[in-house]
Amino acid sequence: MRKNIVAGNWKMNMTYQDGLALVSEITNMVADETLAANVEVVLAPPAPFLHSIGKLLVAGGPIHLGAQNCHQKESGAYTGEVSAKQLHSVGVEYVILGHSERRQYFREDDELLSQKLKAVLAAGLKPIFCIGESLETREADETFEYLAAQLQNGLFHLSNEEFAQVVVAYEPIWAIGTGKTATSQQAQEVHAFIREQIARAYDAEAALNTTILYGGSANAQNARELFSQPDVDGGLIGGASLKSRDFTEIIKSF
Ligand code: 13P
């Protein structure tokens, strides 16, 4: 059966010192509350902090390490880039791919994301693959066609075995960092649609086993309602993952 996951995407926030303090607070709270039984927690700090933060996390414990991006090649002359293999070597387990900020600001398209997915899987890491529509697309009533195409072109080229490693995140662009969350009905409707698409592309079992996260202004106040939806298996949290109390409240929302 699929896992529930709450993942914190720090984006380009926090200094190293602030990050260490945050991790230590989260680690204490997660341990105190012994909440971890039915939730896997993922922290995705900026790349320079990964190694040290990874060392603070207990192996086999509830908190896992994630990266926010990686390069599609295994190694070589790609100044400034980090490979999936390198991430794996410092204890990373998950890699966020296809975030709308990377699609928009770094022109990442389906072709490039396909290569990155392959690289992440080849390194033994699990992709958190993001999809989501803009406000324009939603208002034009084209959300479902748009998401179906993102899944088809970006993700469904994977084999059954590869796809079994994937976590999908639905992040409507209009909800990211705007304080405007999708209603739980909107989230459920899309998540059920994504699961249906997975069943068509693979099979019913793959669809049942895939964790589908919601992201976009999720916070301590709305997480419980969102996570109570049958097809919402957790969240990919931006702003609220930078405050230990808020993030822990979200984890407790299951
Ligand atoms: P916010 O939670 O800040 O809206 O960000 C969501 C997000 O983009 C997570 O990847």
Residues whose N, C-alpha, C, O or C-beta is under 5 A from the ligand:
A	BS01	13P	N9 A175 I176 G177 T178 G215 G216 S217 A218 L236 I237 G238 G239 A240
